[in-house]
Amino acid sequence: MRIAVLGATGKTGRLLVEQARERGHEVVALVRAPDRFAPPAGAEAGAGAGRVEVRRADVSAPGTFPALDDVDVVVSAVGISKGDGPGALAAGARRLAEARVRTVWLGALGTGPSKGAGGLIYSAVMRIFVGAELAEKAEADRIALDAGATVFHAPDLTDGPLGPERRTVPLADYPRPLLPPRTSRSTVAALMLDEAERPHPSAGVVIPLG
């Protein structure tokens, strides 16, 4: 497959690039500043299995956002970075919706459709540390969902190893936990790629576990 990764310079985005390449996919890294992107060790530039092509993709500049009609799916780990003005995350969702490309979108548990699903303690933590971004995260999810994307609502992310029993569950089947849930970025990246490889996309919001 030819998989594009939006937000490829972030922690989860880098893992997506590395894991997609390890699976033998062609990877297109969509980044705002190509000079800040360091390909995985041993990766060759350009098109082809296991290679990484880099394209400049500034979600705040719709007139210069690259065409994506040559990729099978976009896996997005784009987030709100320091210095981003309001609307950057929603703009990313809007660019992919306009591209009419199959999308696997990374959102956050406890926002929008999953508000309260992480439990009382988790919800309180989200309000304290992410409160200013909650509305924009919900808006970005809405745009992605309306465009037919599969949206991952991930809990607190850690730098731990790949979970041995990774899986996703639909939001409706996710039992609200007592303690704040966590999972590793490696696990979330693997599950997003699992979803990208499915012949038919999952509908709506799913929760990564493992």
Phi and psi restraints in degrees (value plus and minus 20) as a CYANA .aco file:
   2 ARG   PHI    -130.3   -90.3
   2 ARG   PSI      89.3   129.3
   3 ILE   PHI    -134.0   -94.0
   3 ILE   PSI     106.7   146.7
   4 ALA   PHI    -117.0   -77.0
   4 ALA   PSI     121.4   161.4
   5 VAL   PHI    -138.6   -98.6
   5 VAL   PSI      94.4   134.4
   6 LEU   PHI    -111.5   -71.5
   6 LEU   PSI     110.4   150.4
   7 GLY   PHI      65.8   105.8
   7 GLY   PSI      15.8    55.8
   8 ALA   PHI     -92.8   -52.8
   8 ALA   PSI     -28.5    11.5
   9 THR   PHI    -111.6   -71.6
   9 THR   PSI     -29.6    10.4
  10 GLY   PHI     -99.9   -59.9
  10 GLY   PSI     153.5   193.5
  11 LYS   PHI     -80.7   -40.7
  11 LYS   PSI     -68.7   -28.7
  12 THR   PHI     -92.5   -52.5
  12 THR   PSI     -57.6   -17.6
  13 GLY   PHI     -80.5   -40.5
  13 GLY   PSI     -61.1   -21.1
  14 ARG   PHI     -83.0   -43.0
  14 ARG   PSI     -60.1   -20.1
  15 LEU   PHI     -84.8   -44.8
  15 LEU   PSI     -58.0   -18.0
  16 LEU   PHI     -81.7   -41.7
  16 LEU   PSI     -64.2   -24.2
  17 VAL   PHI     -81.9   -41.9
  17 VAL   PSI     -68.0   -28.0
  18 GLU   PHI     -82.3   -42.3
  18 GLU   PSI     -67.6   -27.6
  19 GLN   PHI     -89.4   -49.4
  19 GLN   PSI     -58.0   -18.0
  20 ALA   PHI     -83.5   -43.5
  20 ALA   PSI     -60.7   -20.7
  21 ARG   PHI     -85.4   -45.4
  21 ARG   PSI     -61.4   -21.4
  22 GLU   PHI     -82.7   -42.7
  22 GLU   PSI     -48.1    -8.1
  23 ARG   PHI    -102.3   -62.3
  23 ARG   PSI     -21.4    18.6
  24 GLY   PHI      69.6   109.6
  24 GLY   PSI      -7.3    32.7
  25 HIS   PHI    -104.2   -64.2
  25 HIS   PSI     135.4   175.4
  26 GLU   PHI     -98.3   -58.3
  26 GLU   PSI     116.0   156.0
  27 VAL   PHI    -140.7  -100.7
  27 VAL   PSI     114.0   154.0
  28 VAL   PHI    -135.2   -95.2
  28 VAL   PSI      92.9   132.9
  29 ALA   PHI    -108.5   -68.5
  29 ALA   PSI      97.4   137.4
  30 LEU   PHI    -119.3   -79.3
  30 LEU   PSI      90.0   130.0
  31 VAL   PHI    -154.7  -114.7
  31 VAL   PSI     129.8   169.8
  32 ARG   PHI     -91.7   -51.7
  32 ARG   PSI     -56.4   -16.4
  33 ALA   PHI    -147.9  -107.9
  33 ALA   PSI      72.3   112.3
  34 PRO   PHI     -75.0   -35.0
  34 PRO   PSI     -49.9    -9.9
  35 ASP   PHI     -89.8   -49.8
  35 ASP   PSI     -35.2     4.8
  36 ARG   PHI    -114.7   -74.7
  36 ARG   PSI     -20.7    19.3
  37 PHE   PHI    -115.6   -75.6
  37 PHE   PSI     103.9   143.9
  38 ALA   PHI    -127.7   -87.7
  38 ALA   PSI      92.8   132.8
  39 PRO   PHI     -80.0   -40.0
  39 PRO   PSI     135.1   175.1
  40 PRO   PHI     -77.4   -37.4
  40 PRO   PSI     132.3   172.3
  41 ALA   PHI     -75.5   -35.5
  41 ALA   PSI     109.9   149.9
  42 GLY   PHI      66.6   106.6
  42 GLY   PSI     -26.2    13.8
  43 ALA   PHI     -98.2   -58.2
  43 ALA   PSI     117.6   157.6
  44 GLU   PHI    -119.3   -79.3
  44 GLU   PSI     126.7   166.7
  45 ALA   PHI     -97.5   -57.5
  45 ALA   PSI     135.8   175.8
  46 GLY   PHI      84.0   124.0
  46 GLY   PSI    -195.6  -155.6
  47 ALA   PHI    -105.7   -65.7
  47 ALA   PSI     136.8   176.8
  48 GLY   PHI     106.8   146.8
  48 GLY   PSI     137.9   177.9
  49 ALA   PHI     -77.9   -37.9
  49 ALA   PSI     110.6   150.6
  50 GLY   PHI      59.1    99.1
  50 GLY   PSI     -21.3    18.7
  51 ARG   PHI    -115.4   -75.4
  51 ARG   PSI     142.9   182.9
  52 VAL   PHI    -145.5  -105.5
  52 VAL   PSI      96.4   136.4
  53 GLU   PHI    -117.1   -77.1
  53 GLU   PSI     116.1   156.1
  54 VAL   PHI    -129.6   -89.6
  54 VAL   PSI     109.1   149.1
  55 ARG   PHI    -146.5  -106.5
  55 ARG   PSI     117.5   157.5
  56 ARG   PHI     -92.0   -52.0
  56 ARG   PSI     108.3   148.3
  57 ALA   PHI    -163.6  -123.6
  57 ALA   PSI      77.7   117.7
  58 ASP   PHI    -120.5   -80.5
  58 ASP   PSI      89.5   129.5
  59 VAL   PHI     -85.3   -45.3
  59 VAL   PSI     -40.0     0.0
  60 SER   PHI    -105.1   -65.1
  60 SER   PSI     -20.9    19.1
  61 ALA   PHI    -144.3  -104.3
  61 ALA   PSI      59.1    99.1
  62 PRO   PHI     -79.0   -39.0
  62 PRO   PSI     -49.0    -9.0
  63 GLY   PHI     -89.5   -49.5
  63 GLY   PSI     -40.5    -0.5
  64 THR   PHI    -132.8   -92.8
  64 THR   PSI     -17.9    22.1
  65 PHE   PHI     -85.8   -45.8
  65 PHE   PSI     113.7   153.7
  66 PRO   PHI     -90.1   -50.1
  66 PRO   PSI     132.5   172.5
  67 ALA   PHI     -88.7   -48.7
  67 ALA   PSI     127.4   167.4
  68 LEU   PHI    -145.8  -105.8
  68 LEU   PSI       2.8    42.8
  69 ASP   PHI     -95.4   -55.4
  69 ASP   PSI     -23.6    16.4
  70 ASP   PHI    -123.5   -83.5
  70 ASP   PSI     -10.5    29.5
  71 VAL   PHI    -134.3   -94.3
  71 VAL   PSI     134.3   174.3
  72 ASP   PHI    -102.7   -62.7
  72 ASP   PSI     -53.5   -13.5
  73 VAL   PHI    -179.9  -139.9
  73 VAL   PSI     128.6   168.6
  74 VAL   PHI    -130.2   -90.2
  74 VAL   PSI     109.3   149.3
  75 VAL   PHI    -128.3   -88.3
  75 VAL   PSI      98.8   138.8
  76 SER   PHI    -127.3   -87.3
  76 SER   PSI     106.7   146.7
  77 ALA   PHI    -140.4  -100.4
  77 ALA   PSI       3.3    43.3
  78 VAL   PHI     -85.8   -45.8
  78 VAL   PSI     122.7   162.7
  79 GLY   PHI    -156.2  -116.2
  79 GLY   PSI    -188.9  -148.9
  80 ILE   PHI    -118.3   -78.3
  80 ILE   PSI      93.2   133.2
  81 SER   PHI    -115.4   -75.4
  81 SER   PSI     141.8   181.8
  82 LYS   PHI     -80.0   -40.0
  82 LYS   PSI     112.3   152.3
  83 GLY   PHI      74.9   114.9
  83 GLY   PSI     -34.2     5.8
  84 ASP   PHI     -89.9   -49.9
  84 ASP   PSI     115.3   155.3
  85 GLY   PHI     -99.2   -59.2
  85 GLY   PSI     151.6   191.6
  86 PRO   PHI     -82.0   -42.0
  86 PRO   PSI     120.8   160.8
  87 GLY   PHI      78.5   118.5
  87 GLY   PSI     -24.6    15.4
  88 ALA   PHI     -85.6   -45.6
  88 ALA   PSI     -61.8   -21.8
  89 LEU   PHI     -88.3   -48.3
  89 LEU   PSI     -64.6   -24.6
  90 ALA   PHI     -82.4   -42.4
  90 ALA   PSI     -54.8   -14.8
  91 ALA   PHI     -83.2   -43.2
  91 ALA   PSI     -58.5   -18.5
  92 GLY   PHI     -81.7   -41.7
  92 GLY   PSI     -64.5   -24.5
  93 ALA   PHI     -83.6   -43.6
  93 ALA   PSI     -57.7   -17.7
  94 ARG   PHI     -87.7   -47.7
  94 ARG   PSI     -60.1   -20.1
  95 ARG   PHI     -81.2   -41.2
  95 ARG   PSI     -61.7   -21.7
  96 LEU   PHI     -90.9   -50.9
  96 LEU   PSI     -56.8   -16.8
  97 ALA   PHI     -82.9   -42.9
  97 ALA   PSI     -60.8   -20.8
  98 GLU   PHI     -86.8   -46.8
  98 GLU   PSI     -50.4   -10.4
  99 ALA   PHI     -94.2   -54.2
  99 ALA   PSI     -34.3     5.7
 100 ARG   PHI      33.0    73.0
 100 ARG   PSI      29.7    69.7
 101 VAL   PHI    -138.2   -98.2
 101 VAL   PSI     126.1   166.1
 102 ARG   PHI     -78.9   -38.9
 102 ARG   PSI     113.2   153.2
 103 THR   PHI    -153.0  -113.0
 103 THR   PSI     117.3   157.3
 104 VAL   PHI    -133.1   -93.1
 104 VAL   PSI      95.2   135.2
 105 TRP   PHI    -131.2   -91.2
 105 TRP   PSI     114.4   154.4
 106 LEU   PHI    -116.2   -76.2
 106 LEU   PSI      96.6   136.6
 107 GLY   PHI    -137.8   -97.8
 107 GLY   PSI    -183.4  -143.4
 108 ALA   PHI    -145.9  -105.9
 108 ALA   PSI     112.8   152.8
 109 LEU   PHI     -79.2   -39.2
 109 LEU   PSI     116.7   156.7
 110 GLY   PHI      76.5   116.5
 110 GLY   PSI     -15.0    25.0
 111 THR   PHI    -139.8   -99.8
 111 THR   PSI     132.0   172.0
 112 GLY   PHI      31.9    71.9
 112 GLY   PSI    -143.1  -103.1
 113 PRO   PHI     -80.4   -40.4
 113 PRO   PSI     -45.0    -5.0
 114 SER   PHI    -121.8   -81.8
 114 SER   PSI      -1.5    38.5
 115 LYS   PHI     -76.0   -36.0
 115 LYS   PSI     106.1   146.1
 116 GLY   PHI      66.7   106.7
 116 GLY   PSI     -30.1     9.9
 117 ALA   PHI     -91.4   -51.4
 117 ALA   PSI     -39.3     0.7
 118 GLY   PHI    -104.4   -64.4
 118 GLY   PSI     -21.0    19.0
 119 GLY   PHI      78.2   118.2
 119 GLY   PSI     148.5   188.5
 120 LEU   PHI     -85.7   -45.7
 120 LEU   PSI     -64.3   -24.3
 121 ILE   PHI     -85.8   -45.8
 121 ILE   PSI     -66.1   -26.1
 122 TYR   PHI     -80.4   -40.4
 122 TYR   PSI     -62.7   -22.7
 123 SER   PHI     -82.3   -42.3
 123 SER   PSI     -59.7   -19.7
 124 ALA   PHI     -84.6   -44.6
 124 ALA   PSI     -61.9   -21.9
 125 VAL   PHI     -83.4   -43.4
 125 VAL   PSI     -62.3   -22.3
 126 MET   PHI     -80.6   -40.6
 126 MET   PSI     -62.9   -22.9
 127 ARG   PHI     -83.2   -43.2
 127 ARG   PSI     -57.3   -17.3
 128 ILE   PHI     -92.8   -52.8
 128 ILE   PSI     -66.8   -26.8
 129 PHE   PHI    -117.7   -77.7
 129 PHE   PSI     -41.5    -1.5
 130 VAL   PHI    -142.1  -102.1
 130 VAL   PSI     -15.3    24.7
 131 GLY   PHI     -69.5   -29.5
 131 GLY   PSI     -63.5   -23.5
 132 ALA   PHI     -88.4   -48.4
 132 ALA   PSI     -38.7     1.3
 133 GLU   PHI    -124.2   -84.2
 133 GLU   PSI     -25.4    14.6
 134 LEU   PHI     -79.8   -39.8
 134 LEU   PSI     -63.8   -23.8
 135 ALA   PHI     -84.5   -44.5
 135 ALA   PSI     -61.5   -21.5
 136 GLU   PHI     -89.3   -49.3
 136 GLU   PSI     -58.1   -18.1
 137 LYS   PHI     -80.4   -40.4
 137 LYS   PSI     -61.7   -21.7
 138 ALA   PHI     -85.0   -45.0
 138 ALA   PSI     -59.8   -19.8
 139 GLU   PHI     -84.7   -44.7
 139 GLU   PSI     -63.3   -23.3
 140 ALA   PHI     -82.0   -42.0
 140 ALA   PSI     -62.3   -22.3
 141 ASP   PHI     -79.6   -39.6
 141 ASP   PSI     -63.6   -23.6
 142 ARG   PHI     -81.3   -41.3
 142 ARG   PSI     -63.6   -23.6
 143 ILE   PHI     -82.2   -42.2
 143 ILE   PSI     -65.9   -25.9
 144 ALA   PHI     -83.5   -43.5
 144 ALA   PSI     -65.0   -25.0
 145 LEU   PHI     -84.6   -44.6
 145 LEU   PSI     -61.7   -21.7
 146 ASP   PHI     -82.4   -42.4
 146 ASP   PSI     -46.8    -6.8
 147 ALA   PHI    -107.9   -67.9
 147 ALA   PSI     -19.8    20.2
 148 GLY   PHI      73.1   113.1
 148 GLY   PSI      -7.3    32.7
 149 ALA   PHI     -92.4   -52.4
 149 ALA   PSI     135.3   175.3
 150 THR   PHI    -109.5   -69.5
 150 THR   PSI     103.2   143.2
 151 VAL   PHI    -129.7   -89.7
 151 VAL   PSI     101.3   141.3
 152 PHE   PHI    -110.9   -70.9
 152 PHE   PSI     101.9   141.9
 153 HIS   PHI    -122.1   -82.1
 153 HIS   PSI      75.2   115.2
 154 ALA   PHI    -107.5   -67.5
 154 ALA   PSI     123.2   163.2
 155 PRO   PHI     -97.1   -57.1
 155 PRO   PSI    -184.4  -144.4
 156 ASP   PHI     -75.7   -35.7
 156 ASP   PSI     108.8   148.8
 157 LEU   PHI    -117.6   -77.6
 157 LEU   PSI     118.7   158.7
 158 THR   PHI    -137.4   -97.4
 158 THR   PSI     152.6   192.6
 159 ASP   PHI    -116.7   -76.7
 159 ASP   PSI       2.1    42.1
 160 GLY   PHI     -91.4   -51.4
 160 GLY   PSI     157.8   197.8
 161 PRO   PHI     -96.2   -56.2
 161 PRO   PSI     153.5   193.5
 162 LEU   PHI     -83.5   -43.5
 162 LEU   PSI     109.9   149.9
 163 GLY   PHI     -87.7   -47.7
 163 GLY   PSI     116.4   156.4
 164 PRO   PHI     -92.3   -52.3
 164 PRO   PSI     -40.6    -0.6
 165 GLU   PHI    -147.0  -107.0
 165 GLU   PSI      32.5    72.5
 166 ARG   PHI     -88.9   -48.9
 166 ARG   PSI     124.2   164.2
 167 ARG   PHI    -185.4  -145.4
 167 ARG   PSI     145.2   185.2
 168 THR   PHI    -139.2   -99.2
 168 THR   PSI     132.8   172.8
 169 VAL   PHI    -151.2  -111.2
 169 VAL   PSI     125.7   165.7
 170 PRO   PHI     -81.0   -41.0
 170 PRO   PSI     129.5   169.5
 171 LEU   PHI     -73.7   -33.7
 171 LEU   PSI     -59.1   -19.1
 172 ALA   PHI     -83.9   -43.9
 172 ALA   PSI     -42.8    -2.8
 173 ASP   PHI    -121.5   -81.5
 173 ASP   PSI     -15.1    24.9
 174 TYR   PHI    -104.9   -64.9
 174 TYR   PSI      98.2   138.2
 175 PRO   PHI     -95.7   -55.7
 175 PRO   PSI     109.8   149.8
 176 ARG   PHI     -86.4   -46.4
 176 ARG   PSI     102.4   142.4
 177 PRO   PHI    -101.8   -61.8
 177 PRO   PSI     138.8   178.8
 178 LEU   PHI     -99.4   -59.4
 178 LEU   PSI     -67.0   -27.0
 179 LEU   PHI    -115.3   -75.3
 179 LEU   PSI     133.2   173.2
 180 PRO   PHI     -77.7   -37.7
 180 PRO   PSI     105.4   145.4
 181 PRO   PHI     -97.2   -57.2
 181 PRO   PSI     132.7   172.7
 182 ARG   PHI    -162.9  -122.9
 182 ARG   PSI     134.4   174.4
 183 THR   PHI    -174.6  -134.6
 183 THR   PSI     143.4   183.4
 184 SER   PHI    -106.3   -66.3
 184 SER   PSI     131.9   171.9
 185 ARG   PHI     -79.9   -39.9
 185 ARG   PSI     -57.5   -17.5
 186 SER   PHI     -80.7   -40.7
 186 SER   PSI     -61.0   -21.0
 187 THR   PHI     -86.6   -46.6
 187 THR   PSI     -64.7   -24.7
 188 VAL   PHI     -82.9   -42.9
 188 VAL   PSI     -63.2   -23.2
 189 ALA   PHI     -80.2   -40.2
 189 ALA   PSI     -64.3   -24.3
 190 ALA   PHI     -83.1   -43.1
 190 ALA   PSI     -61.4   -21.4
 191 LEU   PHI     -88.3   -48.3
 191 LEU   PSI     -56.5   -16.5
 192 MET   PHI     -85.9   -45.9
 192 MET   PSI     -57.5   -17.5
 193 LEU   PHI     -91.1   -51.1
 193 LEU   PSI     -56.7   -16.7
 194 ASP   PHI     -75.9   -35.9
 194 ASP   PSI     -64.4   -24.4
 195 GLU   PHI     -84.6   -44.6
 195 GLU   PSI     -62.6   -22.6
 196 ALA   PHI     -81.2   -41.2
 196 ALA   PSI     -51.2   -11.2
 197 GLU   PHI    -101.9   -61.9
 197 GLU   PSI     -32.3     7.7
 198 ARG   PHI     -86.6   -46.6
 198 ARG   PSI     120.9   160.9
 199 PRO   PHI     -86.7   -46.7
 199 PRO   PSI     -47.6    -7.6
 200 HIS   PHI    -147.8  -107.8
 200 HIS   PSI     107.6   147.6
 201 PRO   PHI     -88.9   -48.9
 201 PRO   PSI     128.1   168.1
 202 SER   PHI     -93.1   -53.1
 202 SER   PSI     128.9   168.9
 203 ALA   PHI    -112.9   -72.9
 203 ALA   PSI     122.1   162.1
 204 GLY   PHI      53.9    93.9
 204 GLY   PSI    -165.6  -125.6
 205 VAL   PHI    -118.9   -78.9
 205 VAL   PSI     112.1   152.1
 206 VAL   PHI    -144.4  -104.4
 206 VAL   PSI     134.7   174.7
 207 ILE   PHI    -131.0   -91.0
 207 ILE   PSI     104.3   144.3
 208 PRO   PHI    -100.1   -60.1
 208 PRO   PSI     113.3   153.3
 209 LEU   PHI    -147.6  -107.6
 209 LEU   PSI     141.3   181.3
